Amino acid sequence: MQTLSATLPRECSPFDALPTTTNLHLVIFVHQVERLSPGLYCLVRDIQDLKVLQQSFADEFSWERIDQDIPLYLLVEGDVRTAAARASCHQAIAGDSTFSLCMLARFESLLKGAPWLYPCLFWESGIIGQVLYLEAEQKGLRGTGIGCFFDDVIHQLLKLADHEWQDLYHFTIGMPVEDTRLQTLRLTVTSVIMDNTRAPKWDDFASLQSSALYCRPLFQSMRVSTPPHGGSLRGEQLPVRQLFHGSPRVISQTGQSQESTRTRSAP
């Protein structure tokens, strides 16, 4: 309940960054949650929309309030794992998780007179998603957004007759499964010797491939100095792409050099 409660709008960060009122509600597929029966639920993030949602959704939904502290309603009880996976492009993460959800947005009436508010709906869904990420991590779980989904399936499931409400984004939370196909490499600091009397060659920087070529953010801004004399230079962590653009340079590790320094961005 705490995780869902954290997604409710309030007068604090990050929700106070939105330029609009609440326009998104959560339709939740509960699979394995303590003290909650498996089934389809709705978290009404703005209670003023409750009657409108009840009129828009299927008539057979029970709308049984589950918690007095948050506006969470049970629509229908039962195994919804297959329906959740089907709605999210048949992805197992939506049905095998603790719970998954779709973010249902106020759509036609909102955008008919103000189409420029369309991006704001995604800003709101993004804030909800970030809150869910943090809540999942805090509880030892993991979360992920699901960008591939069938909005028509959700509309059929809820029996929405028009586009007053639109399925905008999906999310799921559950226990993480490590993908052993992925590998993490430790970044190593490498020194190279190069001769500034000739153009750099690939062999000079072969040892930098793993540490520099794939770590561009580390080299977005650096202090460099032109060598005052010819001969060999020793460079520390010069990015491969930068070294192949112009004459060799050496990083000023302390910010001091015999000549003036300037800021240069890696290409």
Phi and psi restraints in degrees (value plus and minus 20) as a CYANA .aco file:
   2 GLN   PHI     -82.0   -42.0
   2 GLN   PSI     -58.8   -18.8
   3 THR   PHI     -82.3   -42.3
   3 THR   PSI     -65.4   -25.4
   4 LEU   PHI     -89.8   -49.8
   4 LEU   PSI     -57.7   -17.7
   5 SER   PHI     -80.9   -40.9
   5 SER   PSI     -53.4   -13.4
   6 ALA   PHI     -86.7   -46.7
   6 ALA   PSI     -38.9     1.1
   7 THR   PHI    -107.6   -67.6
   7 THR   PSI     -26.7    13.3
   8 LEU   PHI     -92.3   -52.3
   8 LEU   PSI     120.4   160.4
   9 PRO   PHI     -85.0   -45.0
   9 PRO   PSI     124.5   164.5
  10 ARG   PHI    -174.8  -134.8
  10 ARG   PSI     146.7   186.7
  11 GLU   PHI    -104.4   -64.4
  11 GLU   PSI      41.2    81.2
  12 CYS   PHI    -179.2  -139.2
  12 CYS   PSI     151.7   191.7
  13 SER   PHI     -87.6   -47.6
  13 SER   PSI     122.7   162.7
  14 PRO   PHI    -112.6   -72.6
  14 PRO   PSI     -22.1    17.9
  15 PHE   PHI     -89.8   -49.8
  15 PHE   PSI     -46.8    -6.8
  16 ASP   PHI     -93.9   -53.9
  16 ASP   PSI     -21.7    18.3
  17 ALA   PHI    -102.9   -62.9
  17 ALA   PSI     -33.1     6.9
  18 LEU   PHI     -98.3   -58.3
  18 LEU   PSI     118.2   158.2
  19 PRO   PHI    -105.3   -65.3
  19 PRO   PSI     -22.7    17.3
  20 THR   PHI    -143.0  -103.0
  20 THR   PSI     149.0   189.0
  21 THR   PHI     -98.1   -58.1
  21 THR   PSI     158.6   198.6
  22 THR   PHI     -87.3   -47.3
  22 THR   PSI     105.9   145.9
  23 ASN   PHI    -147.5  -107.5
  23 ASN   PSI     -20.3    19.7
  24 LEU   PHI    -140.2  -100.2
  24 LEU   PSI     118.4   158.4
  25 HIS   PHI    -144.9  -104.9
  25 HIS   PSI     138.7   178.7
  26 LEU   PHI    -129.2   -89.2
  26 LEU   PSI     103.5   143.5
  27 VAL   PHI    -119.7   -79.7
  27 VAL   PSI      98.4   138.4
  28 ILE   PHI    -135.1   -95.1
  28 ILE   PSI     111.0   151.0
  29 PHE   PHI    -118.1   -78.1
  29 PHE   PSI      84.1   124.1
  30 VAL   PHI    -111.1   -71.1
  30 VAL   PSI     106.0   146.0
  31 HIS   PHI    -133.2   -93.2
  31 HIS   PSI     -73.7   -33.7
  32 GLN   PHI    -159.7  -119.7
  32 GLN   PSI      59.1    99.1
  33 VAL   PHI    -147.1  -107.1
  33 VAL   PSI     109.3   149.3
  34 GLU   PHI     -81.4   -41.4
  34 GLU   PSI     118.3   158.3
  35 ARG   PHI      45.9    85.9
  35 ARG   PSI      -5.6    34.4
  36 LEU   PHI    -150.5  -110.5
  36 LEU   PSI     108.7   148.7
  37 SER   PHI     -92.4   -52.4
  37 SER   PSI     124.5   164.5
  38 PRO   PHI     -77.4   -37.4
  38 PRO   PSI     120.9   160.9
  39 GLY   PHI     141.6   181.6
  39 GLY   PSI    -191.2  -151.2
  40 LEU   PHI    -123.5   -83.5
  40 LEU   PSI     108.6   148.6
  41 TYR   PHI    -147.0  -107.0
  41 TYR   PSI     146.0   186.0
  42 CYS   PHI    -155.9  -115.9
  42 CYS   PSI     105.9   145.9
  43 LEU   PHI    -118.4   -78.4
  43 LEU   PSI      89.2   129.2
  44 VAL   PHI    -105.1   -65.1
  44 VAL   PSI      82.5   122.5
  45 ARG   PHI     -95.5   -55.5
  45 ARG   PSI     -35.7     4.3
  46 ASP   PHI    -153.9  -113.9
  46 ASP   PSI      89.3   129.3
  47 ILE   PHI     -81.9   -41.9
  47 ILE   PSI     -40.0     0.0
  48 GLN   PHI     -86.5   -46.5
  48 GLN   PSI     -39.6     0.4
  49 ASP   PHI    -109.8   -69.8
  49 ASP   PSI     -19.4    20.6
  50 LEU   PHI     -77.8   -37.8
  50 LEU   PSI     -70.8   -30.8
  51 LYS   PHI     -84.8   -44.8
  51 LYS   PSI     -57.7   -17.7
  52 VAL   PHI     -84.5   -44.5
  52 VAL   PSI     -61.3   -21.3
  53 LEU   PHI     -86.1   -46.1
  53 LEU   PSI     -63.2   -23.2
  54 GLN   PHI     -80.9   -40.9
  54 GLN   PSI     -57.5   -17.5
  55 GLN   PHI     -93.2   -53.2
  55 GLN   PSI     -48.4    -8.4
  56 SER   PHI    -103.8   -63.8
  56 SER   PSI     -51.8   -11.8
  57 PHE   PHI    -100.5   -60.5
  57 PHE   PSI     154.4   194.4
  58 ALA   PHI     -79.5   -39.5
  58 ALA   PSI     123.6   163.6
  59 ASP   PHI     -86.1   -46.1
  59 ASP   PSI     -48.2    -8.2
  60 GLU   PHI     -99.8   -59.8
  60 GLU   PSI     -25.2    14.8
  61 PHE   PHI     -88.1   -48.1
  61 PHE   PSI     121.1   161.1
  62 SER   PHI    -102.0   -62.0
  62 SER   PSI     -50.4   -10.4
  63 TRP   PHI      32.8    72.8
  63 TRP   PSI      28.7    68.7
  64 GLU   PHI    -107.0   -67.0
  64 GLU   PSI      99.7   139.7
  65 ARG   PHI     -91.3   -51.3
  65 ARG   PSI     109.6   149.6
  66 ILE   PHI    -115.0   -75.0
  66 ILE   PSI     -54.0   -14.0
  67 ASP   PHI    -154.3  -114.3
  67 ASP   PSI     120.2   160.2
  68 GLN   PHI    -101.2   -61.2
  68 GLN   PSI     -39.1     0.9
  69 ASP   PHI    -107.2   -67.2
  69 ASP   PSI     -51.9   -11.9
  70 ILE   PHI    -147.2  -107.2
  70 ILE   PSI     127.5   167.5
  71 PRO   PHI     -99.6   -59.6
  71 PRO   PSI      47.3    87.3
  72 LEU   PHI    -122.8   -82.8
  72 LEU   PSI     106.8   146.8
  73 TYR   PHI    -143.5  -103.5
  73 TYR   PSI     114.7   154.7
  74 LEU   PHI    -101.6   -61.6
  74 LEU   PSI     104.3   144.3
  75 LEU   PHI    -111.7   -71.7
  75 LEU   PSI     -70.1   -30.1
  76 VAL   PHI    -173.8  -133.8
  76 VAL   PSI     116.3   156.3
  77 GLU   PHI    -112.8   -72.8
  77 GLU   PSI     122.8   162.8
  78 GLY   PHI     127.1   167.1
  78 GLY   PSI     158.8   198.8
  79 ASP   PHI     -97.7   -57.7
  79 ASP   PSI      95.3   135.3
  80 VAL   PHI    -137.0   -97.0
  80 VAL   PSI      -1.1    38.9
  81 ARG   PHI     -84.7   -44.7
  81 ARG   PSI     -62.8   -22.8
  82 THR   PHI     -85.3   -45.3
  82 THR   PSI     -62.2   -22.2
  83 ALA   PHI     -84.5   -44.5
  83 ALA   PSI     -59.3   -19.3
  84 ALA   PHI     -84.9   -44.9
  84 ALA   PSI     -65.1   -25.1
  85 ALA   PHI     -85.2   -45.2
  85 ALA   PSI     -61.6   -21.6
  86 ARG   PHI     -82.5   -42.5
  86 ARG   PSI     -61.5   -21.5
  87 ALA   PHI     -86.7   -46.7
  87 ALA   PSI     -45.6    -5.6
  88 SER   PHI    -123.6   -83.6
  88 SER   PSI      30.3    70.3
  89 CYS   PHI      37.7    77.7
  89 CYS   PSI      15.3    55.3
  90 HIS   PHI      40.6    80.6
  90 HIS   PSI      10.3    50.3
  91 GLN   PHI    -106.2   -66.2
  91 GLN   PSI     110.1   150.1
  92 ALA   PHI     -83.8   -43.8
  92 ALA   PSI     -47.7    -7.7
  93 ILE   PHI     -82.7   -42.7
  93 ILE   PSI     -42.0    -2.0
  94 ALA   PHI    -101.2   -61.2
  94 ALA   PSI     -46.3    -6.3
  95 GLY   PHI    -122.1   -82.1
  95 GLY   PSI     -43.1    -3.1
  96 ASP   PHI    -113.9   -73.9
  96 ASP   PSI     -19.9    20.1
  97 SER   PHI    -105.0   -65.0
  97 SER   PSI    -197.9  -157.9
  98 THR   PHI     -88.2   -48.2
  98 THR   PSI     -68.8   -28.8
  99 PHE   PHI    -178.7  -138.7
  99 PHE   PSI     137.4   177.4
 100 SER   PHI    -152.5  -112.5
 100 SER   PSI     147.8   187.8
 101 LEU   PHI    -174.3  -134.3
 101 LEU   PSI     141.4   181.4
 102 CYS   PHI    -140.2  -100.2
 102 CYS   PSI     126.7   166.7
 103 MET   PHI    -118.8   -78.8
 103 MET   PSI      93.1   133.1
 104 LEU   PHI    -117.8   -77.8
 104 LEU   PSI     102.3   142.3
 105 ALA   PHI    -128.9   -88.9
 105 ALA   PSI     122.5   162.5
 106 ARG   PHI     -84.4   -44.4
 106 ARG   PSI     107.7   147.7
 107 PHE   PHI    -146.4  -106.4
 107 PHE   PSI     -93.8   -53.8
 108 GLU   PHI     -82.4   -42.4
 108 GLU   PSI     -70.2   -30.2
 109 SER   PHI     -86.7   -46.7
 109 SER   PSI     -50.9   -10.9
 110 LEU   PHI     -93.5   -53.5
 110 LEU   PSI     -63.4   -23.4
 111 LEU   PHI    -112.3   -72.3
 111 LEU   PSI     -32.9     7.1
 112 LYS   PHI     -79.6   -39.6
 112 LYS   PSI     -62.1   -22.1
 113 GLY   PHI    -122.0   -82.0
 113 GLY   PSI     -27.5    12.5
 114 ALA   PHI    -165.7  -125.7
 114 ALA   PSI      49.8    89.8
 115 PRO   PHI     -81.9   -41.9
 115 PRO   PSI     -40.6    -0.6
 116 TRP   PHI     -89.3   -49.3
 116 TRP   PSI     -28.7    11.3
 117 LEU   PHI    -102.1   -62.1
 117 LEU   PSI     -24.6    15.4
 118 TYR   PHI     -75.2   -35.2
 118 TYR   PSI     -66.9   -26.9
 119 PRO   PHI     -81.1   -41.1
 119 PRO   PSI     -48.9    -8.9
 120 CYS   PHI     -83.0   -43.0
 120 CYS   PSI     -49.8    -9.8
 121 LEU   PHI     -83.9   -43.9
 121 LEU   PSI     -58.7   -18.7
 122 PHE   PHI     -94.5   -54.5
 122 PHE   PSI     -50.5   -10.5
 123 TRP   PHI     -82.6   -42.6
 123 TRP   PSI     -63.1   -23.1
 124 GLU   PHI     -85.5   -45.5
 124 GLU   PSI     -61.9   -21.9
 125 SER   PHI     -85.4   -45.4
 125 SER   PSI     -55.0   -15.0
 126 GLY   PHI     -85.2   -45.2
 126 GLY   PSI     -60.4   -20.4
 127 ILE   PHI     -85.1   -45.1
 127 ILE   PSI     -63.2   -23.2
 128 ILE   PHI     -79.7   -39.7
 128 ILE   PSI     -64.3   -24.3
 129 GLY   PHI     -81.2   -41.2
 129 GLY   PSI     -63.3   -23.3
 130 GLN   PHI     -84.5   -44.5
 130 GLN   PSI     -58.5   -18.5
 131 VAL   PHI     -83.2   -43.2
 131 VAL   PSI     -61.4   -21.4
 132 LEU   PHI     -85.1   -45.1
 132 LEU   PSI     -58.7   -18.7
 133 TYR   PHI     -77.0   -37.0
 133 TYR   PSI     -69.6   -29.6
 134 LEU   PHI     -86.1   -46.1
 134 LEU   PSI     -61.8   -21.8
 135 GLU   PHI     -83.2   -43.2
 135 GLU   PSI     -60.5   -20.5
 136 ALA   PHI     -84.5   -44.5
 136 ALA   PSI     -65.3   -25.3
 137 GLU   PHI     -82.0   -42.0
 137 GLU   PSI     -61.2   -21.2
 138 GLN   PHI     -82.1   -42.1
 138 GLN   PSI     -47.9    -7.9
 139 LYS   PHI    -118.9   -78.9
 139 LYS   PSI     -10.0    30.0
 140 GLY   PHI      58.6    98.6
 140 GLY   PSI      -6.4    33.6
 141 LEU   PHI    -124.6   -84.6
 141 LEU   PSI    -192.3  -152.3
 142 ARG   PHI    -158.8  -118.8
 142 ARG   PSI     132.2   172.2
 143 GLY   PHI    -150.9  -110.9
 143 GLY   PSI     139.2   179.2
 144 THR   PHI    -174.5  -134.5
 144 THR   PSI     121.5   161.5
 145 GLY   PHI     -94.0   -54.0
 145 GLY   PSI     131.9   171.9
 146 ILE   PHI    -141.3  -101.3
 146 ILE   PSI      85.9   125.9
 147 GLY   PHI    -103.9   -63.9
 147 GLY   PSI     -36.0     4.0
 148 CYS   PHI    -123.3   -83.3
 148 CYS   PSI      96.3   136.3
 149 PHE   PHI    -176.3  -136.3
 149 PHE   PSI     141.9   181.9
 150 PHE   PHI    -125.6   -85.6
 150 PHE   PSI      84.2   124.2
 151 ASP   PHI     -87.6   -47.6
 151 ASP   PSI     -49.9    -9.9
 152 ASP   PHI     -84.1   -44.1
 152 ASP   PSI     -54.1   -14.1
 153 VAL   PHI     -84.8   -44.8
 153 VAL   PSI     -62.9   -22.9
 154 ILE   PHI     -83.7   -43.7
 154 ILE   PSI     -61.8   -21.8
 155 HIS   PHI     -83.4   -43.4
 155 HIS   PSI     -58.4   -18.4
 156 GLN   PHI     -89.9   -49.9
 156 GLN   PSI     -59.2   -19.2
 157 LEU   PHI     -83.1   -43.1
 157 LEU   PSI     -61.7   -21.7
 158 LEU   PHI    -107.0   -67.0
 158 LEU   PSI     -29.5    10.5
 159 LYS   PHI      39.1    79.1
 159 LYS   PSI      28.6    68.6
 160 LEU   PHI     -98.2   -58.2
 160 LEU   PSI     107.7   147.7
 161 ALA   PHI    -109.9   -69.9
 161 ALA   PSI     -35.8     4.2
 162 ASP   PHI    -163.3  -123.3
 162 ASP   PSI    -183.8  -143.8
 163 HIS   PHI    -130.8   -90.8
 163 HIS   PSI      10.7    50.7
 164 GLU   PHI     -85.1   -45.1
 164 GLU   PSI     -53.4   -13.4
 165 TRP   PHI    -141.9  -101.9
 165 TRP   PSI     116.9   156.9
 166 GLN   PHI    -151.3  -111.3
 166 GLN   PSI     110.4   150.4
 167 ASP   PHI     -85.8   -45.8
 167 ASP   PSI     100.5   140.5
 168 LEU   PHI    -129.6   -89.6
 168 LEU   PSI     -56.1   -16.1
 169 TYR   PHI    -183.5  -143.5
 169 TYR   PSI     137.0   177.0
 170 HIS   PHI    -141.9  -101.9
 170 HIS   PSI     137.6   177.6
 171 PHE   PHI    -171.6  -131.6
 171 PHE   PSI     133.1   173.1
 172 THR   PHI    -164.4  -124.4
 172 THR   PSI     128.7   168.7
 173 ILE   PHI    -153.2  -113.2
 173 ILE   PSI     116.5   156.5
 174 GLY   PHI    -192.4  -152.4
 174 GLY   PSI    -190.9  -150.9
 175 MET   PHI     -95.4   -55.4
 175 MET   PSI     116.8   156.8
 176 PRO   PHI     -94.3   -54.3
 176 PRO   PSI     126.4   166.4
 177 VAL   PHI    -138.8   -98.8
 177 VAL   PSI      97.1   137.1
 178 GLU   PHI     -88.9   -48.9
 178 GLU   PSI     112.7   152.7
 179 ASP   PHI    -111.5   -71.5
 179 ASP   PSI      84.6   124.6
 180 THR   PHI     -92.0   -52.0
 180 THR   PSI     -26.8    13.2
 181 ARG   PHI     -96.9   -56.9
 181 ARG   PSI     -36.5     3.5
 182 LEU   PHI    -109.3   -69.3
 182 LEU   PSI     127.2   167.2
 183 GLN   PHI    -152.7  -112.7
 183 GLN   PSI     117.8   157.8
 184 THR   PHI    -127.5   -87.5
 184 THR   PSI     106.0   146.0
 185 LEU   PHI    -125.5   -85.5
 185 LEU   PSI     116.8   156.8
 186 ARG   PHI     -96.6   -56.6
 186 ARG   PSI     114.2   154.2
 187 LEU   PHI     -93.8   -53.8
 187 LEU   PSI     108.0   148.0
 188 THR   PHI    -132.5   -92.5
 188 THR   PSI     123.6   163.6
 189 VAL   PHI    -107.6   -67.6
 189 VAL   PSI     104.1   144.1
 190 THR   PHI    -143.8  -103.8
 190 THR   PSI     118.2   158.2
 191 SER   PHI    -125.9   -85.9
 191 SER   PSI     124.4   164.4
 192 VAL   PHI    -152.0  -112.0
 192 VAL   PSI     127.6   167.6
 193 ILE   PHI    -124.9   -84.9
 193 ILE   PSI     110.8   150.8
 194 MET   PHI    -160.5  -120.5
 194 MET   PSI     136.2   176.2
 195 ASP   PHI    -126.7   -86.7
 195 ASP   PSI      99.2   139.2
 196 ASN   PHI    -102.0   -62.0
 196 ASN   PSI     -13.0    27.0
 197 THR   PHI    -107.2   -67.2
 197 THR   PSI     -26.3    13.7
 198 ARG   PHI    -155.1  -115.1
 198 ARG   PSI     143.7   183.7
 199 ALA   PHI     -91.0   -51.0
 199 ALA   PSI     124.3   164.3
 200 PRO   PHI     -80.3   -40.3
 200 PRO   PSI     124.6   164.6
 201 LYS   PHI    -135.4   -95.4
 201 LYS   PSI     138.6   178.6
 202 TRP   PHI     -78.5   -38.5
 202 TRP   PSI     -58.2   -18.2
 203 ASP   PHI     -81.2   -41.2
 203 ASP   PSI     -47.6    -7.6
 204 ASP   PHI     -83.5   -43.5
 204 ASP   PSI     -46.7    -6.7
 205 PHE   PHI    -140.1  -100.1
 205 PHE   PSI      -4.7    35.3
 206 ALA   PHI     -77.7   -37.7
 206 ALA   PSI     -55.9   -15.9
 207 SER   PHI     -93.1   -53.1
 207 SER   PSI     -30.9     9.1
 208 LEU   PHI    -113.7   -73.7
 208 LEU   PSI     -21.7    18.3
 209 GLN   PHI     -76.8   -36.8
 209 GLN   PSI     -69.7   -29.7
 210 SER   PHI     -94.5   -54.5
 210 SER   PSI     -50.6   -10.6
 211 SER   PHI    -111.6   -71.6
 211 SER   PSI     -50.8   -10.8
 212 ALA   PHI    -126.4   -86.4
 212 ALA   PSI     -63.2   -23.2
 213 LEU   PHI     -82.5   -42.5
 213 LEU   PSI     -51.3   -11.3
 214 TYR   PHI    -124.8   -84.8
 214 TYR   PSI      -7.8    32.2
 215 CYS   PHI    -147.4  -107.4
 215 CYS   PSI      25.1    65.1
 216 ARG   PHI     -75.3   -35.3
 216 ARG   PSI     -59.1   -19.1
 217 PRO   PHI     -77.7   -37.7
 217 PRO   PSI     -46.3    -6.3
 218 LEU   PHI     -90.9   -50.9
 218 LEU   PSI     -37.0     3.0
 219 PHE   PHI    -137.4   -97.4
 219 PHE   PSI       1.8    41.8
 220 GLN   PHI     -84.1   -44.1
 220 GLN   PSI     -54.2   -14.2
 221 SER   PHI    -163.5  -123.5
 221 SER   PSI     110.5   150.5
 222 MET   PHI    -171.1  -131.1
 222 MET   PSI     136.1   176.1
 223 ARG   PHI    -114.6   -74.6
 223 ARG   PSI     108.7   148.7
 224 VAL   PHI    -149.6  -109.6
 224 VAL   PSI     135.4   175.4
 225 SER   PHI    -156.9  -116.9
 225 SER   PSI     124.9   164.9
 226 THR   PHI     -99.8   -59.8
 226 THR   PSI     111.9   151.9
 227 PRO   PHI     -81.8   -41.8
 227 PRO   PSI     114.1   154.1
 228 PRO   PHI     -91.7   -51.7
 228 PRO   PSI     -42.5    -2.5
 229 HIS   PHI    -155.3  -115.3
 229 HIS   PSI     144.4   184.4
 230 GLY   PHI     -94.6   -54.6
 230 GLY   PSI    -199.9  -159.9
 231 GLY   PHI      89.4   129.4
 231 GLY   PSI    -178.6  -138.6
 232 SER   PHI    -106.7   -66.7
 232 SER   PSI     127.5   167.5
 233 LEU   PHI    -143.4  -103.4
 233 LEU   PSI     132.5   172.5
 234 ARG   PHI    -135.9   -95.9
 234 ARG   PSI     100.0   140.0
 235 GLY   PHI    -131.7   -91.7
 235 GLY   PSI     127.4   167.4
 236 GLU   PHI    -134.2   -94.2
 236 GLU   PSI      94.0   134.0
 237 GLN   PHI      38.6    78.6
 237 GLN   PSI      18.6    58.6
 238 LEU   PHI     -94.0   -54.0
 238 LEU   PSI     109.2   149.2
 239 PRO   PHI     -85.8   -45.8
 239 PRO   PSI     121.1   161.1
 240 VAL   PHI     -77.6   -37.6
 240 VAL   PSI     -66.1   -26.1
 241 ARG   PHI     -84.1   -44.1
 241 ARG   PSI     -56.7   -16.7
 242 GLN   PHI     -87.9   -47.9
 242 GLN   PSI     -59.2   -19.2
 243 LEU   PHI     -84.4   -44.4
 243 LEU   PSI     -47.1    -7.1
 244 PHE   PHI    -106.8   -66.8
 244 PHE   PSI     -17.6    22.4
 245 HIS   PHI    -136.5   -96.5
 245 HIS   PSI      75.0   115.0
 246 GLY   PHI      76.4   116.4
 246 GLY   PSI    -198.4  -158.4
 247 SER   PHI     -93.5   -53.5
 247 SER   PSI     139.2   179.2
 248 PRO   PHI     -80.2   -40.2
 248 PRO   PSI     125.7   165.7
 249 ARG   PHI    -153.0  -113.0
 249 ARG   PSI     141.9   181.9
 250 VAL   PHI    -144.7  -104.7
 250 VAL   PSI     115.3   155.3
 251 ILE   PHI     -88.6   -48.6
 251 ILE   PSI     115.6   155.6
 252 SER   PHI    -109.5   -69.5
 252 SER   PSI      77.4   117.4
 253 GLN   PHI     -83.6   -43.6
 253 GLN   PSI     -51.8   -11.8
 254 THR   PHI    -122.0   -82.0
 254 THR   PSI     -25.1    14.9
 255 GLY   PHI      66.4   106.4
 255 GLY   PSI     -20.1    19.9
 256 GLN   PHI    -130.2   -90.2
 256 GLN   PSI     124.4   164.4
 257 SER   PHI    -178.1  -138.1
 257 SER   PSI     148.3   188.3
 258 GLN   PHI     -94.3   -54.3
 258 GLN   PSI     -38.6     1.4
 259 GLU   PHI    -141.2  -101.2
 259 GLU   PSI     146.9   186.9
 260 SER   PHI     -82.6   -42.6
 260 SER   PSI     127.7   167.7
 261 THR   PHI    -129.5   -89.5
 261 THR   PSI     139.2   179.2
 262 ARG   PHI    -163.2  -123.2
 262 ARG   PSI     144.8   184.8
 263 THR   PHI    -114.3   -74.3
 263 THR   PSI     112.3   152.3
 264 ARG   PHI    -154.1  -114.1
 264 ARG   PSI     114.4   154.4
 265 SER   PHI    -113.8   -73.8
 265 SER   PSI     119.5   159.5
 266 ALA   PHI     -87.3   -47.3
 266 ALA   PSI     119.6   159.6
